[in-house]
Amino acid sequence: MSMIENIKPAVRLNQVSEYYFSNKLKEIARMNAEGKNVISLGVGSPDLPPSKAALDVMCEQTRRNDTHGYQPYVGIPELRKGFADWYHKWYGVDLNPDTEIQPLIGSKEGILHITLAFINPGEGVLVPNPGYPTYSSLSSLLGAELNYYNLEEKNGWYPDFEELEKRDLSNIKLMWVNYPHMPTGTPATKELFEKIVAFGKKHHIVICNDNPYSFILNEHPLSILSVEGAKDICIELNSLSKSHNMPGWRIGLLASNPTFVSWVLKVKSNIDSGMFRPLQLAAAEALKSDKAWYDKMNAVYKSRRKVAEEIMKTLGCEFDPEQVGMFLWGKIPSCYESSKELADKILYGANVFLTPGFIFGSNGERYIRISLCCKEEKLQEALERIKNLK
């Protein structure tokens, strides 16, 4: 008997499986190795470059001899001020850069840190269905009690507060929200944020809005922290991955009241370290981008979106043209039993990868998602492949 057969993983691994995209991208890599040239319209990884100014700072600072040491857990002052100025300019939110902002190694890290800071094993977390799978998986890994709340097309993909009020919420400590919403592309509104903040205050539930998509095909970026009194009960995560084309740089932030920020810092400082200084300085420069830079980026996404809409129409899918963000979400025809059936048909028949909606929860079962993070000529090729699929 092999020694490894006597070793068992932690019980918590029974609560999760390998991340869908991790597994699927390995399969696509195998297909490409076989010469199938799969066009991936699955993952939301921006293929456009960051600003030239940010790249120049990164190169200049990396060549220095004094930028390669450990950095503060709280981030360097230049980055914290950059985030504060960015929030003031674009969201109309004033944040104290010294006490109300915590830079993160990507906002996904923040989901872990927030859960560790606020949730004891057995305590409840409200998770959107459909929603980003990491909200559920990390809650499960850390022993939280998952409580899904429904987002449905008939309600505009907004929470059903009447239904939530009928629940026993006594064990709920944290609620994940995500507007503009992924995967549905539902934009945020001030009225929606006001209702969510009021709900959190009424039931003493910490609200965490994950807000990485507010600059993509969206004329009116909003922050939940713009609601009066929101800092008392809310945390917002944000990221440069989508808004500034820096997904691999892993730069995000958490913003809230000083007490909440200090609790998260207790967790973070025991788990990881400060980010590479040139990364932080380059990020601070990227945050200075003007409207013309965002407009140029969005002109590319707008053009790509038209092709994605043609793909949806070719597949017989229905979609809301008012969606924002870097994806297109569509309802599949009734002739398919599931989103997996349609996605598999396209993948294995046309060598085009679309994301089946079931991975975002049961309310996503009848939907598929197309990423706009793909060159327009490749989107056009994907469209032609699908048109030619028998």
C-alpha positions in Angstrom: 0.0 0.0 0.0 1.3 3.4 -0.9 2.0 5.8 2.0 -0.2 8.4 0.4 -3.2 6.1 0.7 -3.0 6.5 4.5 -3.2 10.3 4.3 -6.6 12.0 4.0 -7.3 15.7 3.1 -9.1 18.0 5.5 -12.8 17.4 5.8 -13.5 20.9 4.5 -12.4 19.8 1.0 -15.6 17.6 0.8 -17.6 20.9 0.7 -16.1 22.1 -2.6 -14.8 20.9 -5.9 -12.1 22.3 -8.2 -13.2 25.7 -9.6 -15.1 25.2 -12.8 -12.9 27.3 -15.0 -9.7 25.7 -13.6 -11.0 22.3 -14.7 -12.5 23.5 -18.0 -9.4 25.4 -19.1 -7.3 22.3 -18.7 -9.7 20.5 -21.0 -9.5 23.3 -23.5 -5.7 23.2 -23.4 -5.8 19.5 -24.2 -8.2 20.2 -27.1 -5.8 22.9 -28.4 -2.9 20.5 -28.1 -4.9 18.2 -30.4 -5.1 21.0 -32.9 -8.7 22.0 -32.4 -8.0 25.7 -32.0 -10.8 26.4 -29.4 -12.0 30.0 -29.3 -12.6 30.7 -25.6 -15.5 33.1 -24.8 -15.6 31.9 -21.2 -13.4 33.7 -18.8 -13.6 37.5 -18.1 -9.8 38.1 -18.5 -9.3 41.5 -20.2 -7.0 41.2 -23.2 -6.6 45.0 -23.6 -3.5 46.6 -22.1 -3.3 48.9 -19.1 -2.6 52.6 -19.7 0.8 53.5 -21.1 1.5 55.7 -18.1 1.0 52.8 -15.7 3.3 50.6 -17.8 5.9 53.3 -17.9 5.9 53.6 -14.1 6.0 49.8 -13.7 9.1 49.5 -15.9 10.9 52.5 -14.4 10.3 51.4 -10.8 11.2 47.8 -11.4 14.6 48.8 -12.6 15.4 50.6 -9.4 17.5 49.0 -6.7 15.4 50.1 -3.8 11.9 48.8 -4.8 12.2 45.1 -4.2 11.8 44.7 -0.5 8.8 43.8 1.7 6.1 46.4 1.6 3.5 47.5 4.3 0.5 45.3 4.8 -1.7 48.4 4.6 -0.3 49.3 1.2 1.9 52.3 0.3 0.5 55.8 0.9 0.5 56.6 -2.9 -1.8 53.7 -3.7 -4.2 54.4 -0.8 -4.4 58.1 -1.9 -4.9 57.0 -5.5 -7.9 54.8 -4.5 -9.3 57.6 -2.4 -9.0 60.1 -5.2 -10.5 57.6 -7.7 -13.6 57.0 -5.4 -14.1 60.7 -4.9 -13.8 61.6 -8.6 -15.9 58.7 -10.1 -18.3 57.6 -7.3 -18.6 60.8 -5.3 -17.5 58.9 -2.2 -15.1 60.4 0.3 -12.7 57.9 1.9 -10.0 58.4 4.5 -6.9 56.9 2.7 -5.3 56.1 6.1 -8.2 54.3 7.8 -11.0 53.4 5.3 -9.1 51.7 2.5 -7.2 48.4 2.5 -5.4 47.4 -0.7 -5.7 43.8 -1.6 -3.9 41.2 -3.8 -7.1 41.2 -6.0 -10.6 41.4 -4.6 -10.9 37.6 -4.6 -8.5 37.7 -1.6 -10.8 40.1 0.0 -13.7 37.6 -0.1 -11.6 35.2 2.0 -10.4 37.8 4.4 -13.9 39.2 5.0 -15.3 35.8 5.6 -12.6 35.0 8.1 -13.0 38.3 9.9 -16.8 38.3 10.2 -18.1 34.7 10.1 -17.7 32.0 12.8 -18.4 28.3 11.8 -22.1 27.7 11.7 -23.1 31.4 11.2 -25.1 32.3 8.2 -24.2 34.0 4.9 -26.6 35.3 2.3 -25.3 34.4 -1.2 -26.9 35.4 -4.5 -28.3 32.8 -6.9 -27.0 33.2 -9.6 -23.8 34.7 -8.4 -20.0 34.5 -8.4 -19.2 30.9 -7.3 -16.4 32.0 -4.9 -18.9 33.5 -2.5 -20.3 30.0 -1.9 -17.1 28.0 -2.1 -15.2 30.1 0.4 -18.2 30.2 2.8 -18.4 26.4 2.6 -14.6 26.0 3.1 -14.8 28.1 6.3 -17.8 26.4 7.8 -20.4 29.0 7.3 -24.1 28.2 6.8 -25.0 29.0 3.2 -28.3 30.7 2.6 -29.0 31.4 -1.0 -31.3 34.3 -2.0 -33.0 34.2 -5.4 -32.3 36.6 -8.2 -34.7 36.1 -11.0 -35.3 37.6 -14.4 -38.9 38.4 -13.5 -37.6 40.6 -10.7 -35.0 42.3 -12.8 -32.3 40.2 -11.2 -32.8 42.2 -7.9 -33.2 40.6 -4.5 -36.8 39.9 -3.5 -36.9 41.8 -0.2 -40.4 40.6 0.6 -39.2 37.0 0.4 -36.1 37.8 2.5 -38.2 39.4 5.2 -40.2 36.2 5.7 -37.0 34.3 6.6 -35.5 33.7 9.9 -32.5 36.0 9.6 -31.3 35.7 13.2 -28.2 33.6 12.3 -27.3 35.7 9.2 -24.2 37.9 9.7 -23.1 38.7 6.1 -24.7 39.3 2.8 -22.9 39.2 -0.6 -24.2 41.5 -3.3 -22.6 42.3 -6.6 -23.9 45.2 -8.7 -23.3 45.7 -11.6 -24.2 42.0 -11.4 -22.2 39.1 -12.7 -23.3 37.0 -14.6 -26.5 38.8 -15.6 -25.1 42.3 -16.4 -27.8 44.0 -14.3 -26.6 47.6 -13.5 -26.7 49.2 -10.1 -29.1 51.9 -9.1 -29.1 54.3 -6.2 -32.6 53.0 -5.2 -31.4 49.4 -5.1 -28.4 50.3 -3.0 -30.6 52.2 -0.6 -32.9 49.2 -0.1 -29.9 46.9 0.5 -28.3 49.2 3.0 -31.6 49.6 4.8 -32.1 45.8 4.9 -28.6 45.4 6.4 -29.1 48.0 9.1 -32.6 46.6 10.0 -31.2 43.1 10.5 -27.7 43.9 11.6 -26.2 42.1 8.6 -22.9 43.2 7.2 -23.4 44.0 3.5 -20.5 43.4 1.1 -20.8 44.8 -2.5 -18.3 43.3 -4.9 -18.0 46.1 -7.5 -15.4 45.3 -10.3 -17.6 45.9 -13.3 -18.9 49.5 -12.9 -16.7 51.0 -15.6 -17.4 48.5 -18.4 -20.1 49.6 -20.9 -21.6 51.6 -18.0 -22.1 55.4 -18.2 -22.9 55.8 -14.5 -20.5 54.1 -12.1 -22.0 53.7 -8.6 -20.7 52.6 -5.3 -22.9 51.3 -2.5 -20.9 53.6 -0.2 -22.5 56.6 -1.8 -25.7 55.8 0.1 -25.9 57.9 3.3 -24.8 55.9 6.3 -23.7 53.0 4.2 -20.2 52.8 5.8 -21.8 51.9 9.1 -22.8 48.5 7.8 -21.2 48.1 4.3 -17.9 46.9 2.8 -17.1 47.4 -0.8 -14.6 45.4 -2.8 -13.2 46.8 -6.0 -10.5 45.9 -8.4 -8.3 47.1 -11.2 -8.6 43.8 -13.0 -11.6 44.8 -15.2 -11.7 48.6 -15.0 -8.0 49.0 -15.9 -7.1 45.8 -17.8 -4.9 44.5 -15.1 -6.2 41.1 -14.1 -2.8 39.4 -13.7 -1.5 42.2 -11.6 -3.8 41.2 -8.7 -4.6 44.7 -7.4 -7.8 45.4 -5.5 -9.2 47.2 -2.5 -11.6 47.0 0.3 -13.3 50.2 1.5 -15.4 50.6 4.7 -15.4 52.2 8.1 -12.1 52.1 10.1 -13.3 49.4 12.5 -14.2 46.9 9.7 -11.0 47.7 7.9 -8.9 47.1 11.0 -10.6 43.7 11.5 -9.8 42.6 8.0 -6.2 43.8 8.4 -5.8 41.5 11.4 -6.6 38.6 9.1 -4.7 39.8 6.1 -1.5 40.5 8.0 -1.4 36.9 9.2 -1.9 35.4 5.8 0.0 37.3 3.2 2.2 40.3 2.6 2.3 43.7 1.0 2.3 43.9 -2.8 5.4 44.6 -4.9 6.1 48.3 -4.7 6.3 49.0 -8.5 2.9 47.3 -8.9 1.4 49.6 -6.3 3.0 52.7 -7.9 1.8 51.7 -11.4 -1.7 51.0 -10.0 -1.7 54.5 -8.5 -0.8 55.9 -11.9 -3.5 53.8 -13.7 -6.1 55.2 -11.3 -5.4 58.7 -12.7 -6.8 57.7 -16.1 -9.2 60.2 -17.6 -12.6 59.7 -19.2 -11.0 59.5 -22.7 -9.1 56.4 -21.6 -12.2 54.7 -20.3 -14.1 55.7 -23.4 -11.5 54.2 -25.7 -11.6 50.9 -23.8 -15.4 50.9 -23.9 -15.5 51.6 -27.7 -13.7 48.3 -28.1 -16.1 46.5 -25.9 -19.1 48.1 -27.6 -18.0 46.8 -31.0 -17.4 43.3 -29.6 -20.7 43.3 -27.9 -22.5 43.7 -31.2 -20.9 40.5 -32.4 -21.7 38.7 -29.1 -25.3 39.7 -29.6 -25.3 38.2 -33.1 -23.9 34.9 -31.5 -26.8 35.0 -29.1 -29.4 35.5 -31.8 -27.8 32.7 -33.9 -28.2 30.4 -30.9 -31.8 31.4 -30.5 -31.1 33.0 -27.1 -32.9 36.0 -25.7 -31.0 38.8 -23.9 -31.5 42.1 -22.2 -29.8 44.8 -24.4 -29.4 47.1 -21.3 -26.8 44.8 -19.7 -23.5 46.3 -18.7 -20.1 44.8 -18.0 -17.8 42.6 -20.0 -20.2 39.7 -20.5 -23.5 39.0 -22.4 -26.0 36.9 -20.6 -28.7 35.1 -22.6 -31.7 32.8 -22.0 -31.4 29.5 -23.9 -34.1 28.1 -26.2 -36.6 25.6 -24.7 -35.3 22.9 -27.1 -32.2 22.4 -24.8 -32.6 20.6 -21.5 -29.8 22.6 -19.9 -27.2 25.2 -20.3 -24.6 22.5 -20.2 -26.2 20.7 -23.2 -26.0 23.8 -25.3 -22.4 24.8 -24.1 -21.2 21.3 -24.8 -22.8 21.2 -28.2 -21.0 24.5 -29.1 -17.6 23.4 -27.6 -17.4 20.0 -29.1 -19.2 20.8 -32.4 -17.8 24.3 -33.2 -14.7 24.4 -30.9 -16.1 27.5 -29.2 -16.3 27.7 -25.4 -19.3 29.5 -23.9 -20.0 29.5 -20.1 -23.0 27.5 -19.1 -25.1 29.4 -16.6 -25.6 26.5 -14.1 -22.1 27.1 -12.7 -23.5 30.4 -11.1 -26.4 28.6 -9.4 -29.7 26.9 -10.1 -31.3 30.2 -11.3 -28.6 30.3 -14.0 -29.5 26.9 -15.4 -31.5 28.2 -18.4 -28.8 30.7 -19.4 -25.4 31.0 -21.1 -22.7 33.7 -20.8 -20.4 35.1 -23.5 -17.2 36.9 -22.5 -16.2 40.1 -24.5 -12.5 39.5 -23.6 -11.7 38.3 -27.1 -10.5 40.0 -30.2 -13.3 41.0 -32.5 -12.0 39.0 -35.4 -12.1 35.9 -33.1 -15.6 36.7 -32.1 -16.5 36.9 -35.8 -14.8 33.6 -36.4 -16.8 32.1 -33.5 -20.0 33.4 -35.0 -19.2 31.8 -38.3 -18.3 28.5 -36.7 -21.6 28.5 -34.9 -23.6 29.4 -38.0 -22.0 26.5 -39.8 -22.7 24.0 -37.0 -25.2 21.4 -38.0 
